[in-house]
Amino acid sequence: MEIRMRNKTLKAFTLIEMLVVLLIISVLLLLFIPNLAKEKKNIENTGQTAVVKVVESQAELYQLDKQEGPSLGKLVSSGLITQKQADSYNDYYAKNPNAKRHVPN
């Protein structure tokens, strides 16, 4: 019994082609990852700025309602803001010491 094999050519990627593709993907990752880190910082700063505005508007409402000066402790105890928002407010002014703080601790 004789077995005959036909000559078949298989099309496949060569090692060099695979390395080129991996090199291109690596370069693209090196370009995009630092930009993503910068965007994350910008998003965090925007979020903290929004929290500052919320805290300051709640402080104004507290002052109008209670006829006394607001503080972060009073806002938290009255339920107008959360402790996390108060901490974020303090963090914002720790990072930006030149900004004018409207609500004391």
C-alpha positions as CSV (number, residue, x, y, z in Angstrom):
1,M,0.0,0.0,0.0
2,E,1.5,3.2,-1.1
3,I,0.5,6.6,0.4
4,R,1.0,9.6,-1.7
5,M,1.2,13.1,-0.2
6,R,0.2,16.0,-2.2
7,N,2.3,19.1,-2.1
8,K,0.2,21.6,-0.3
9,T,1.4,25.1,0.5
10,L,0.0,26.5,3.7
11,K,-0.3,30.2,4.0
12,A,0.7,31.5,7.4
13,F,2.3,34.4,9.1
14,T,6.1,34.3,9.4
15,L,7.9,35.0,12.6
16,I,9.1,38.4,11.3
17,E,5.6,39.5,10.4
18,M,4.4,38.6,13.9
19,L,7.2,40.5,15.5
20,V,6.4,43.6,13.4
21,V,2.8,43.4,14.5
22,L,3.8,43.1,18.1
23,L,6.2,46.0,17.7
24,I,3.5,48.3,16.3
25,I,1.1,47.3,19.1
26,S,3.8,48.1,21.7
27,V,4.5,51.5,20.2
28,L,0.8,52.4,20.2
29,L,0.5,51.3,23.8
30,L,3.5,53.4,24.8
31,L,1.8,56.4,23.1
32,F,-1.7,56.0,24.6
33,I,-1.0,54.9,28.2
34,P,0.6,58.2,29.4
35,N,-2.3,60.2,27.9
36,L,-4.8,58.0,29.7
37,A,-3.0,58.7,33.0
38,K,-3.1,62.5,32.3
39,E,-6.8,62.3,31.5
40,K,-7.5,60.4,34.8
41,K,-5.9,63.2,36.7
42,N,-8.0,65.8,34.8
43,I,-11.2,63.8,35.6
44,E,-10.3,63.6,39.3
45,N,-9.7,67.4,39.4
46,T,-13.0,68.0,37.7
47,G,-14.7,65.8,40.2
48,Q,-13.1,67.5,43.1
49,T,-14.1,70.9,41.7
50,A,-17.7,69.7,41.4
51,V,-17.7,68.5,45.0
52,V,-16.4,71.9,46.1
53,K,-19.3,73.6,44.4
54,V,-21.7,71.2,46.0
55,V,-20.3,71.8,49.4
56,E,-20.3,75.6,49.0
57,S,-23.9,75.6,47.7
58,Q,-25.0,73.4,50.6
59,A,-23.2,75.8,53.0
60,E,-25.2,78.7,51.5
61,L,-28.4,76.8,52.0
62,Y,-27.4,76.0,55.6
63,Q,-26.7,79.6,56.3
64,L,-30.0,80.7,54.9
65,D,-31.9,78.0,56.8
66,K,-30.2,78.2,60.2
67,Q,-29.1,81.8,60.2
68,E,-25.6,80.8,61.4
69,G,-22.3,80.3,59.9
70,P,-21.7,76.9,58.3
71,S,-18.8,74.5,58.9
72,L,-18.0,71.2,57.4
73,G,-18.8,69.5,60.7
74,K,-22.3,71.1,60.8
75,L,-23.0,70.2,57.2
76,V,-22.1,66.6,57.8
77,S,-24.0,66.3,61.0
78,S,-27.1,67.9,59.5
79,G,-26.9,65.4,56.6
80,L,-26.4,68.0,53.8
81,I,-23.1,66.5,52.7
82,T,-21.4,63.2,53.4
83,Q,-18.1,62.7,55.2
84,K,-16.5,61.7,51.9
85,Q,-17.5,65.0,50.3
86,A,-16.1,66.8,53.3
87,D,-12.8,64.9,52.9
88,S,-12.7,65.7,49.2
89,Y,-13.3,69.3,50.0
90,N,-10.4,69.4,52.4
91,D,-8.2,67.5,49.9
92,Y,-9.0,70.1,47.2
93,Y,-7.9,73.0,49.4
94,A,-4.8,71.0,50.5
95,K,-3.8,70.7,46.9
96,N,-4.7,74.3,46.1
97,P,-3.6,76.4,49.0
98,N,-4.0,79.7,47.1
99,A,-7.7,79.1,46.5
100,K,-10.1,80.9,48.8
101,R,-11.8,78.5,51.1
102,H,-15.5,79.4,51.8
103,V,-16.4,76.8,54.4
104,P,-14.3,76.2,57.5
105,N,-13.7,72.9,59.1
